[in-house]
Amino acid sequence: MGRYRKTGKILKMALSGILAGILAFCVSFPVSAEGTSAEAELTVSHIRAEGGNTVDITLSVSEVSDLGAMEYQLVYDAGKLTCNSVKVGPFDGVTSLNQENGRISFAAASSNKLSYQQDAVLMTVNFTVSPTVAEGEKVEIYLENTKLYHSGGEKMSLSLENGYIEISKNGNTPQTDGGYLTGIVPGSTVSQVNTKLGQNALWTDAQGKTLSNHDTVKTGDLVSFGGKSYQAVIYGDSNGDGVVSSLDVVKVRNHILGRSALSGAYGKAADCNKDGKINSSDVVKIRNHILGRAEIVQ
C-alpha cells in the first residue's frame, strides 16, 4: 500500500495552498442563485466477472471545462475485492493519492483551466474478485465525499452513477422478460444462445427469414421455444445489427432529439441502464462499452 502514498511535505503544502485559494475565492464571490456551473456527470463502470477474475474498473467524467480542483473517494468491499493497482488519468497540477483498506482517496488542484472531453477516464483500478463471492451477487463500488470546482472556485453540481461487479460463473444467461429475451452477449450466434437456453429454439429475423445456427442474433429477432415466442433484446444494439457500435449512438441520439423514434425491442435495447427512459445516460453507456471502459450489462 505504501506505493500509493504521496505524502511528501512539498506536495501537501502545494495541494493545500491551491485548494485553499480556490475555496477562499469561492467564499469571497458566491455563485448566484441561478448558478453558472455546468453539471458534471461522474460514472463508475460496472461489468460482469467470474470469482477469481482480475478486472479493471474505471471512473470517468463527462465533458467538463474550466476544472480547477477535485476530490473524491472510491469505496469498495475489501473482503470481496483486492486492489492490485491504481492508475490516475492525466491531470495538469498537484495531486495526492492514498489507498487504505476498502477506500481510495484522491485530490488534485491546478492553477490552469482544465478540460475533459468525451467521458475522460479519471481513474482506473485493477481488482481481483474473491473466488468465494456468490454467483449473482453485485459487489458495489461507489463514490463518497466527491467535489469538483471550477478554476474560479465555483462548486460544480454533480450527477454520480456508482458501479459494481456482477458475479457470473457462466457469463450472461438468456432470460425471458415479458415478451422479450434478454441476457444475450453481443455477437452471439443462434447456436450459442440455444446452448445457454438449453433449448432447440427456432429463430427468425425481423423480416421473417429463418436463421441458421451460425447466424448472429440481433435485437428484434424472434425466437420460439416452450410454446411461446419472444423478441431478442441486446442492450446497446438499438439498430438491430447484433453488435454495439457508433451506429447505435446515432440511433439513440436521433430518438432523444425527436428525429426518429425507437420502440418495441429497439427502444428497450436503447435503455441501457434499464431505468425506463432513453436519454443521454444511455448514450454514455454505449460510448463506454465501445471504448472498452464499461461493458453494458445484459
N, C-alpha and C positions, 0 to 999 in steps of 0.2 A: 504493500500500500504506500510505502514511503516514496515510491517513484512518482506518485500522483500529486505530491505536496510541493507547492512552490511558495514557501513561506519566508523567503529572504526579506531582510529589512527594507531594502530599496524598493522591492516590488510592493510590499504592503503600504509603504508611505506614498508611493506614486499612485496606486489604485485608490487609496483612501482620499488623497488630495483631489483627484479628478472627480470622484463620486461626490465628495463634499461640495466641490464647486458647482456641480450640476444641481444638486439638491438646494444649495443656497440660492442659486439663480431662480429655481422654481418657486421658492418661498417668496422672493422679492417681487416676482412677476407672475402672479397666479393666472391660470388659464381661465378664460371667460366661461360663462355658464353654457354658451353654445358649444365651446370646446373646438380646438383646431387640430387635435391629434388624430391621425389616421389609425383605425383599428388594426392591430396586428394579430394574425392567427398562428398559434404555435401548435404543432401536431407531433405527437409521439406515435411512431409506427406500430402496427400490430400485424403479426404473422402467425402461421401455424408451424409447429415443430414437434418432433418426437422427443420424449425424455432421453437425456444424454446427448442431444444435439448441441452444437455450438452455432449461435446465430448473432446477427447484427441488428440492433435496434437504433433507429435514428430519431433525433429531434430536429424538426425543420420549422422554418418561419416563412410565412407568405411574403409577398412583395412589400418591403418596408424601405422607406427612405428617411434620411436625416436621423439616423440612430446614433445616440451618443453614449449610452451605457445600458447594461443589462445585468440582471442577477436572477438565478433560478436554482432549484434543487430538483434532481431527478431521483425518485424514491422507488425502491423495489424490495421484494421479499428475499432477503439474503439466505433464507433457509431453502429456497427453491431455485434461486439463480445465483451463479458465481460470476462475478465481474472479472473478465480477463484483461480488458484494456479499454481505455477511453481516449477517443480522438476528438479534439475540438476543431471546428471549422475555422476558416480564416477570419481573424479579427485584427484590424489595424489599431492596436492600442495596448494597454496594460491589462493583463489577465491574471486570475487566481483560480486554481483548480484544486479541489480537495475531495478525496474519497474516504468515506467512513463506511462502516458495516450497513449496507442497505440504503445508502444515501450518497449521491454525488452532487457536490456544491460547486457552482461556477459563478464568477463575477468578472465583469470586464468594463472598461471605460476607455474612451478615446476623445481626443481633442478635435478629431475630424468628424465630418458628417458622413456616416457610413450608410451604404445601401445594400440591401439583399434583394435579388430578383428571382422570380420563379421558384419559390419554395426552397430556398437555400438551406443546406444542412448545417445546423449549429453544432451538433454533437453526434458522434457515432459510438455506441457502447457495444462491445462484444461480450456476450453472455454464454455460459454453459448451463443448460437446463438440467436440473437434478433428475436422474432416471427414476426416482421414486414419486414424481408428480403424477397424479392420476390422469388417465385419458379423459379428455373433455373439459378439464379444468382450464380456466383462464388466469394466468399469473399477471396481475396488473403492474404496470409501470407508469407512474404518474408524476405530475409536476406539483411542486409546492413553493410558496414564497417567491413567486415569479413577478418580476417587474422589468419593464423596458422604458427607456427615457429617450426623448428627442435630444439633439445636441444642445438645444436651448434650455433643457431642464423639464419640459412638459412631460408628464407621465402618460404613456400610451394606454388606451383602453385595449384589453386583451380578450381574445377568444381562445380557450385552451381545449385541446382534444387529447385526452390521455390514451395510452396504448396498452397492449397486452400481448402475451404469447399464449396462444391456444394450443393445448397439448393434444396431439392426434397421432396415435401409433400407426395408423394405416392411411394417413393423408386424408384428403376430403372424401366424405362419404355422401353419395347422392341421396336426397331425401325429398319426399313429397311435401308441398306447401300449398294447400288448396288445389288449384288446377295446374300448379307448376311443379317442375322437378328442378331442385337447386343442388348445390354442393358438387358441381361439376368443375373440374380443373380446366382452365382454358387450354385448348389444343387437344383435348381428349378425343379419342376415336370412339365409334359406336361400340366396338368390341371391349374397350377398356371400361366404359361406363356400364355395359351389361355385366361384366365380370364383378364390378363392385356392387351392382344391384342384386346379383345372384339370380338374374332373370335372362331369358332369351327374348328380350323385348324387341318389338318391331318399331322401326324408326322411319319417318318421312320428313322431308324438309318443308319449308313454308309454302312451297308450290305444289306439294303433294307427291313429289318424287321419292321413291323408296331408296333408303340409304343402305349402303353395304357396311360390313364390319370395319372396313378400312377408312370410311368417310369420317371427317371431323364433325363432332357435334357442335351445333351453333345455337345461339339464342333464337327462339322461335320454332325450332324443330319440334315435331310431335312424336311422342313416344307412348307406346301402348303395352301394358302388362297388367296382369291380375284383373282383367275385365274393365280396366279404366284407361283413360288417355290423359296425358299431361304435356304441357308445353315446357321445353327446356329453357332454363334461365341461367346464363353465365354472367355474374355481376361484373360490370365493366364493359361487356360486349353488347353495347347498345345498338350497333348496326347489324348484328346477326351474321358476322363472318367467322365466329368461333375463336377469335383472338381479341386481346385488349391492346388497342393501338391509338395513335393520334387521330384516326378517323372517328373513334368513339368520343374523343374530346370535342370534336367539331359537332357531332350529333347532339351531345348533351348541351353544349353552348347554344346551339340553334333552338333547342327546346326552351332553355331559360329565357332567351331573347324573344320567344314567341314566333320564330320563323318557321319551325317545323316541329309539331308536337309528337312526343313519344308516348305510346300507350301499350297496354297489354304486357306481353312478355318483355318487350323492348323498354317500356317505361320502368318495369320492375328491375331490369338489368341495369338501368341507369342510376337507380337509387342505391349506390354502392355502400353507403353507411347504414342503410336499412332503417332510416328514420321516417319513412313515408313521404318524403319530399325529394324533389330533384332540384338541386341548387349548386352553388359554387363549391360547396364542400365535397360534392361528388366529383366535380372536375379535378379538384386537388387529389382525391384518392386515385383517380385514373392516371393522372400525371405521375404520382409517386410510384404506382405499380409499373408504369412504363420505364421509369428511371431506375427501378430496382431498389427503391427506398423502403417501400412498404407494400407487401402483397395484399391484394384485395381478398378478404376472407369470403370464401364461397359458402 
